[in-house]
């Protein structure tokens, strides 16, 4: 497992003086003549109130206090660093960040195994540097002044990568193309790809900076096939930690498996000694761009929306329970003799107990790409699910959804992809090295 995110100084942080090591959370000054974070926020709030009463530019006063060269940090959000090296790649069990970019590349004609290995080495080195808050040479300056902001970079390999590099004998059976589903309306130009990147960060500029740097690093070895931008709720936007909501307003991610669960590793990661050996510690990610028909959904009454999902919209609790985390009672019957959870309710169709125990780790992002010609929002979910074997997890569940999910009326699957995500790289190594140098 990758280790827990750690705190690192921002790109522009200066070394702390001996006077600044004192804990400032008790409201005392961190050093003589300097304001603690709490006192700074209190002072700024007071200045804002006085400024508003007097018509003065209070925002300027607060900004001046907050951006002085010797001022204390207002937040630790930007200083959180996710380690690049580890047993697994980052971006799988890393808490989903507020901003994301997904991108797929195809190897250029004539680029083979050697060129692919050099690109994977460049991407791995660059990702490690950026995730630690470093500044690469010839940097664009986009993320100047920011810390790592929980940046993570994940690298995956598509089915075609193995043909392009002459490594077809090492291609996993689990990477066989996904079957066609009857409800799919897939755009092939925005699906699949030889190489795949997932970039996440809690700051939009940090996320874009990483995307730009990695894109530039592809050079003439690989060309961009498609790129999509997603988002989630910003950490700290709610009064307490909560499962995020999707653009339908539904709590999305309830009952997700979590690290520490008894069978988490078995469901999500390829074990040591698995087949193929180079995928040890890796995972398979299925990507689906799912457009939500929000106009149709929002026109339905609340009771119908809740029947479709099998959960209450207000708090995500199952219709058979009181809290979000309550188990779904699929056998519960109402006063009318019918099942409380409808036969085609989304929560029933996707439940592991109705799919032979099929379990996936969902780690998705919402997206909004403007409005369509008919005025409807082009918005929905960049669905991502992680599993040790998609043929035993995603495929059977999606087949069942395809046959009878009440939610299908309100969504369209418009792009798709399946990628093998090798295990994490150790210090001095790069992602995919065991594959491109071992076969």
C-alpha positions as CSV (number, residue, x, y, z in Angstrom):
1,X,0.0,0.0,0.0
2,X,1.1,3.5,-0.6
3,X,1.7,5.4,2.7
4,X,-0.5,8.0,4.1
5,X,-0.1,11.5,2.6
6,X,2.5,13.6,4.4
7,X,3.1,17.3,4.8
8,X,5.8,19.0,2.8
9,X,6.7,22.7,2.5
10,X,5.4,24.5,-0.5
11,X,7.5,25.3,-3.5
12,X,8.3,28.8,-2.1
13,X,8.4,28.0,1.6
14,X,11.4,29.3,3.5
15,X,13.1,27.3,6.3
16,X,11.4,27.8,9.7
17,X,13.2,29.8,12.3
18,X,13.6,28.5,15.9
19,X,10.8,30.9,16.9
20,X,8.3,29.3,14.5
21,X,8.4,25.8,15.9
22,X,5.9,26.7,18.7
23,X,2.4,25.3,18.2
24,X,0.1,28.3,17.2
25,X,-3.2,26.5,17.6
26,X,-3.7,27.9,21.1
27,X,-4.0,31.4,19.9
28,X,-0.6,32.5,21.1
29,X,1.9,34.3,18.8
30,X,4.1,31.8,16.9
31,X,7.0,34.3,17.4
32,X,7.4,37.7,18.8
33,X,5.9,40.3,16.5
34,X,4.1,37.7,14.3
35,X,0.4,36.7,14.3
36,X,-0.7,33.1,14.9
37,X,-3.0,31.6,12.2
38,X,-5.9,31.9,14.6
39,X,-5.2,35.5,15.5
40,X,-4.6,36.4,11.9
41,X,-8.0,35.0,10.9
42,X,-9.7,36.7,13.8
43,X,-8.0,40.0,13.0
44,X,-8.9,39.7,9.3
45,X,-12.5,39.0,10.2
46,X,-12.6,42.0,12.6
47,X,-11.0,44.2,9.9
48,X,-13.6,43.0,7.4
49,X,-16.5,43.8,9.7
50,X,-15.1,47.3,10.5
51,X,-14.2,47.9,6.9
52,X,-17.7,47.0,5.7
53,X,-19.2,49.3,8.3
54,X,-16.9,52.1,7.3
55,X,-17.0,51.4,3.6
56,X,-13.3,50.6,3.6
57,X,-11.7,48.0,1.3
58,X,-11.5,45.3,4.0
59,X,-10.5,42.6,1.5
60,X,-7.3,44.6,0.7
61,X,-6.5,44.7,4.4
62,X,-6.9,41.0,4.8
63,X,-4.9,40.3,1.7
64,X,-2.1,42.5,2.9
65,X,-2.0,40.7,6.2
66,X,-2.1,37.3,4.6
67,X,0.5,37.7,1.9
68,X,3.3,39.4,3.8
69,X,6.7,37.7,3.3
70,X,6.9,36.7,7.0
71,X,3.2,35.9,7.5
72,X,2.1,32.5,8.8
73,X,0.4,29.9,6.6
74,X,-3.3,30.3,6.4
75,X,-3.9,26.7,5.4
76,X,-2.2,23.3,5.1
77,X,-4.3,22.3,2.1
78,X,-1.5,23.1,-0.4
79,X,1.3,21.5,1.6
80,X,-0.1,18.0,1.6
81,X,2.2,15.7,-0.5
82,X,1.3,12.2,-1.7
83,X,4.3,9.8,-2.2
84,X,5.0,8.7,-5.7
85,X,7.0,5.6,-4.8
86,X,5.4,2.6,-3.1
87,X,3.9,-0.9,-3.5
88,X,1.0,0.6,-5.5
89,X,0.7,3.6,-7.7
90,X,-0.8,6.8,-6.2
91,X,-4.3,7.9,-7.2
92,X,-5.9,4.5,-6.4
93,X,-6.4,4.6,-2.6
94,X,-5.5,8.3,-2.4
95,X,-8.6,10.3,-1.4
96,X,-10.2,11.7,-4.5
97,X,-9.0,15.3,-5.0
98,X,-11.0,18.3,-6.0
99,X,-9.6,18.6,-9.6
100,X,-8.7,15.9,-12.1
101,X,-7.4,15.4,-15.6
102,X,-7.7,12.1,-17.5
103,X,-5.7,11.8,-20.7
104,X,-4.9,9.0,-23.2
105,X,-2.0,8.9,-25.6
106,X,-1.1,6.8,-28.6
107,X,2.5,5.9,-29.4
108,X,3.7,7.6,-32.6
109,X,4.3,5.5,-35.7
110,X,7.8,4.1,-35.4
111,X,7.9,4.4,-31.6
112,X,8.5,1.0,-30.1
113,X,9.6,-0.6,-26.8
114,X,12.7,1.5,-26.3
115,X,10.9,4.8,-26.9
116,X,8.0,3.7,-24.7
117,X,10.5,2.8,-21.9
118,X,12.1,6.2,-22.2
119,X,8.7,7.9,-21.9
120,X,7.6,5.9,-18.9
121,X,11.0,6.8,-17.3
122,X,10.5,10.5,-18.0
123,X,6.9,10.5,-16.8
124,X,7.8,8.6,-13.6
125,X,10.6,11.0,-12.8
126,X,8.6,14.1,-13.5
127,X,5.6,12.8,-11.5
128,X,7.8,12.1,-8.5
129,X,9.3,15.6,-8.7
130,X,5.9,17.4,-9.1
131,X,4.2,15.4,-6.4
132,X,6.9,16.3,-4.0
133,X,6.3,20.0,-4.8
134,X,9.4,20.3,-7.0
135,X,9.8,22.6,-10.0
136,X,11.1,20.9,-13.2
137,X,13.6,22.5,-15.5
138,X,12.1,24.8,-18.1
139,X,9.0,25.0,-16.0
140,X,6.0,27.0,-17.2
141,X,5.5,28.7,-13.8
142,X,1.8,27.8,-13.7
143,X,2.0,26.4,-10.2
144,X,4.5,28.9,-8.8
145,X,3.8,29.8,-5.2
146,X,1.8,26.6,-4.6
147,X,2.7,23.5,-2.7
148,X,1.9,19.9,-4.0
149,X,-1.8,20.2,-3.0
150,X,-2.2,16.4,-2.8
151,X,-1.1,16.0,-6.4
152,X,-1.1,12.4,-7.7
153,X,-0.1,11.0,-11.1
154,X,-1.2,7.5,-12.2
155,X,0.1,5.8,-15.3
156,X,-1.8,3.0,-17.2
157,X,-1.3,0.9,-20.3
158,X,-3.9,0.1,-22.8
159,X,-4.5,-3.0,-25.0
160,X,-2.8,-1.4,-28.0
161,X,0.4,-0.6,-26.1
162,X,1.4,-4.2,-26.3
163,X,1.0,-4.4,-30.0
164,X,2.9,-1.1,-30.6
165,X,5.8,-2.3,-28.4
166,X,6.0,-5.9,-29.6
167,X,5.0,-7.1,-26.1
168,X,1.8,-9.0,-27.1
169,X,3.0,-12.1,-25.3
170,X,3.1,-10.2,-22.0
171,X,-0.4,-8.7,-22.4
172,X,-2.7,-9.8,-19.5
173,X,-5.9,-11.7,-20.3
174,X,-7.7,-9.3,-18.0
175,X,-6.9,-6.5,-20.5
176,X,-9.0,-8.1,-23.3
177,X,-11.4,-5.5,-24.8
178,X,-14.6,-4.9,-22.9
179,X,-17.7,-6.5,-24.5
180,X,-20.2,-4.3,-26.2
181,X,-23.2,-3.2,-24.1
182,X,-26.5,-2.5,-25.8
183,X,-26.9,0.9,-24.2
184,X,-23.5,2.2,-25.3
185,X,-23.1,5.1,-27.7
186,X,-19.3,5.2,-27.6
187,X,-17.1,7.8,-29.3
188,X,-14.1,5.8,-30.3
189,X,-12.0,9.0,-30.6
190,X,-12.5,9.5,-26.9
191,X,-12.1,5.9,-25.8
192,X,-9.1,3.6,-25.1
193,X,-5.5,4.5,-26.0
194,X,-2.0,3.1,-25.7
195,X,-1.1,5.0,-22.5
196,X,-3.3,6.6,-19.9
197,X,-2.7,9.3,-17.2
198,X,-4.8,10.2,-14.2
199,X,-3.9,13.5,-12.6
200,X,-5.5,14.7,-9.4
201,X,-4.9,17.7,-7.1
202,X,-6.7,19.9,-4.6
203,X,-5.7,23.0,-6.6
204,X,-6.7,23.5,-10.2
205,X,-3.5,25.3,-11.2
206,X,-1.4,22.5,-9.7
207,X,-3.4,19.9,-11.6
208,X,-3.2,21.8,-14.9
209,X,0.5,22.3,-14.4
210,X,1.1,18.6,-14.0
211,X,-1.0,17.9,-17.1
212,X,0.9,20.4,-19.1
213,X,4.3,19.1,-18.0
214,X,3.5,15.5,-18.7
215,X,2.0,16.4,-22.1
216,X,5.1,18.3,-23.0
217,X,7.3,15.4,-21.8
218,X,5.6,13.0,-24.3
219,X,7.4,14.9,-27.0
220,X,7.4,13.1,-30.3
221,X,7.0,9.7,-28.7
222,X,3.3,9.8,-28.1
223,X,0.4,12.0,-29.3
224,X,-2.7,13.0,-27.3
225,X,-5.7,10.9,-28.1
226,X,-8.2,12.4,-25.7
227,X,-8.3,14.5,-22.5
228,X,-11.1,15.2,-20.0
229,X,-11.3,17.3,-17.0
230,X,-13.2,16.5,-13.8
231,X,-13.9,17.8,-10.4
232,X,-15.2,16.9,-6.9
233,X,-16.1,18.8,-3.8
234,X,-13.2,20.7,-2.4
235,X,-11.9,19.4,1.0
236,X,-13.3,21.5,3.8
237,X,-16.4,22.6,1.9
238,X,-18.7,20.7,4.3
239,X,-18.9,21.0,8.0
240,X,-17.8,17.4,8.5
241,X,-16.3,14.7,6.2
242,X,-19.0,13.4,3.9
243,X,-19.4,11.2,0.9
244,X,-19.4,13.4,-2.2
245,X,-22.5,14.0,-4.4
246,X,-22.7,13.6,-8.1
247,X,-24.4,16.0,-10.5
248,X,-27.8,14.3,-10.0
249,X,-27.6,15.4,-6.4
250,X,-27.2,11.9,-5.1
251,X,-24.7,10.8,-2.5
252,X,-22.2,8.8,-4.7
253,X,-19.7,6.3,-3.2
254,X,-21.5,4.8,-0.3
255,X,-20.4,1.3,0.7
256,X,-17.2,1.6,-1.3
257,X,-14.6,-0.9,-0.2
258,X,-11.9,0.8,1.9
259,X,-8.3,0.0,2.7
260,X,-8.3,-2.1,5.8
261,X,-11.4,-4.1,4.8
262,X,-10.8,-7.8,5.0
263,X,-10.8,-8.5,1.3
264,X,-9.8,-5.1,0.0
265,X,-6.4,-6.1,-1.4
266,X,-7.8,-9.2,-3.0
267,X,-10.6,-7.2,-4.8
268,X,-8.5,-4.3,-5.9
269,X,-4.9,-5.3,-6.5
270,X,-3.1,-8.1,-8.4
271,X,-1.2,-10.2,-5.8
272,X,2.4,-11.2,-5.8
273,X,2.8,-14.3,-7.9
274,X,-0.2,-13.4,-10.0
275,X,-0.4,-13.6,-13.8
276,X,1.4,-11.8,-15.3
277,X,4.1,-11.4,-12.8
278,X,4.9,-7.8,-13.9
279,X,1.4,-6.7,-12.7
280,X,2.1,-7.6,-9.0
281,X,0.8,-4.7,-6.9
282,X,-1.1,-3.3,-9.9
283,X,-4.7,-2.9,-10.7
284,X,-7.1,-2.5,-13.7
285,X,-9.1,0.6,-14.1
286,X,-12.2,0.9,-16.2
287,X,-13.1,4.4,-17.4
288,X,-16.5,5.4,-18.6
289,X,-17.7,8.9,-19.6
290,X,-21.3,8.8,-18.5
291,X,-23.5,11.8,-19.6
292,X,-26.4,12.4,-17.2
293,X,-29.7,13.5,-18.8
294,X,-30.1,16.1,-16.1
295,X,-33.2,17.9,-17.6
296,X,-35.1,14.6,-17.6
297,X,-33.9,13.6,-14.1
298,X,-34.6,16.9,-12.5
299,X,-38.2,16.9,-13.9
300,X,-39.0,13.7,-12.0
301,X,-40.5,14.0,-8.5
302,X,-38.2,13.3,-5.5
303,X,-40.1,10.0,-4.6
304,X,-39.4,8.7,-8.1
305,X,-35.8,9.6,-8.0
306,X,-35.4,7.8,-4.7
307,X,-37.2,4.7,-6.1
308,X,-34.8,4.7,-9.1
309,X,-31.7,4.8,-6.8
310,X,-33.1,2.8,-3.8
311,X,-31.7,5.5,-1.5
312,X,-32.9,8.8,0.0
313,X,-31.6,11.8,-1.8
314,X,-31.2,13.9,1.4
315,X,-28.6,11.7,3.2
316,X,-27.9,8.7,1.0
317,X,-29.6,6.3,3.4
318,X,-31.1,3.2,1.8
319,X,-34.9,3.2,1.7
320,X,-34.8,0.4,4.2
321,X,-32.5,2.2,6.7
322,X,-31.9,5.4,8.7
323,X,-28.3,6.3,8.0
324,X,-26.1,6.3,4.8
325,X,-24.0,3.4,6.1
326,X,-26.9,1.1,7.1
327,X,-26.9,-2.2,5.1
328,X,-29.4,-2.3,2.3
329,X,-32.2,-4.8,3.2
330,X,-33.0,-6.2,-0.2
331,X,-35.6,-8.6,1.3
332,X,-37.7,-5.8,3.0
333,X,-41.3,-5.7,2.0
334,X,-43.6,-2.7,2.3
335,X,-47.3,-2.5,3.5
336,X,-48.4,-3.1,-0.1
337,X,-46.5,-6.4,-0.2
338,X,-43.9,-5.1,-2.7
339,X,-40.2,-4.9,-2.1
340,X,-39.2,-1.6,-0.5
341,X,-36.2,-1.7,-2.9
342,X,-37.6,-2.0,-6.4
343,X,-36.4,-4.9,-8.6
344,X,-34.7,-2.5,-11.0
345,X,-33.4,0.0,-8.4
346,X,-29.8,0.9,-9.0
347,X,-28.7,-0.1,-5.5
348,X,-30.1,-3.6,-6.0
349,X,-28.8,-4.2,-9.5
350,X,-25.2,-3.2,-8.4
351,X,-25.1,-4.9,-5.0
352,X,-22.3,-7.4,-4.7
353,X,-24.7,-9.9,-3.2
354,X,-26.7,-9.9,-6.4
355,X,-23.6,-10.1,-8.6
356,X,-21.7,-13.1,-7.1
357,X,-19.7,-10.9,-4.8
358,X,-18.3,-8.7,-7.6
359,X,-16.6,-5.7,-5.9
360,X,-14.9,-2.6,-7.3
361,X,-13.3,0.5,-5.8
362,X,-15.1,3.5,-7.4
363,X,-13.1,6.7,-7.6
364,X,-14.9,9.0,-10.0
365,X,-15.1,12.6,-10.9
366,X,-17.9,14.8,-12.2
367,X,-17.5,16.8,-15.4
368,X,-19.2,19.7,-17.2
369,X,-18.3,20.5,-20.7
370,X,-20.7,23.3,-21.4
371,X,-24.1,22.9,-23.1
372,X,-25.3,21.0,-26.1
373,X,-27.0,22.4,-29.1
374,X,-30.4,21.5,-27.6
375,X,-29.5,23.5,-24.5
376,X,-29.0,20.5,-22.2
377,X,-25.9,20.4,-20.1
378,X,-23.1,18.2,-21.3
379,X,-22.3,17.0,-17.9
380,X,-22.1,13.8,-15.9
381,X,-19.6,11.4,-14.4
382,X,-16.1,10.4,-15.4
383,X,-16.6,7.0,-13.8
384,X,-13.5,5.1,-12.7
385,X,-13.5,1.8,-11.0
386,X,-10.5,-0.2,-9.8
387,X,-10.3,-4.0,-9.5
388,X,-7.9,-7.0,-9.6
389,X,-9.8,-8.5,-12.6
390,X,-12.4,-6.5,-14.6
391,X,-13.7,-9.7,-16.2
392,X,-14.9,-10.7,-12.7
393,X,-15.9,-7.3,-11.4
394,X,-16.9,-4.6,-13.8
395,X,-18.1,-6.7,-16.7
396,X,-20.7,-8.9,-14.9
397,X,-22.1,-5.8,-13.1
398,X,-22.3,-3.7,-16.2
399,X,-24.0,-6.6,-18.1
400,X,-26.7,-6.6,-15.4
401,X,-27.0,-2.9,-15.5
402,X,-27.4,-3.1,-19.2
403,X,-30.3,-5.5,-18.8
404,X,-32.5,-3.8,-16.3
405,X,-31.3,-0.7,-14.3
406,X,-33.9,2.0,-13.7
407,X,-31.1,4.6,-13.8
408,X,-30.3,3.7,-17.5
409,X,-33.1,5.9,-18.7
410,X,-31.3,8.9,-17.4
411,X,-27.6,8.3,-18.5
412,X,-25.7,7.7,-21.7
413,X,-22.3,5.9,-21.8
414,X,-20.4,7.9,-24.4
415,X,-16.7,6.9,-24.0
416,X,-14.9,3.9,-22.5
417,X,-11.5,2.5,-21.7
418,X,-9.7,-0.3,-19.9
419,X,-6.1,0.1,-18.7
420,X,-3.6,-2.0,-16.9
421,X,-2.0,0.0,-14.1
422,X,1.3,-1.6,-13.0
423,X,2.4,-1.7,-9.4
424,X,4.1,1.3,-7.9
425,X,7.8,2.1,-8.6
426,X,10.5,1.8,-6.0
427,X,13.1,4.6,-5.6
428,X,15.3,4.7,-8.6
429,X,12.8,2.8,-10.8
430,X,10.0,3.8,-13.1
431,X,6.4,2.6,-13.6
432,X,6.2,-0.4,-16.0
433,X,10.0,-1.1,-15.8
434,X,9.4,-4.8,-15.1
435,X,7.4,-5.1,-18.3
436,X,9.4,-3.2,-20.8
437,X,12.8,-4.4,-19.6
438,X,11.8,-7.9,-18.4
439,X,10.4,-9.4,-21.6
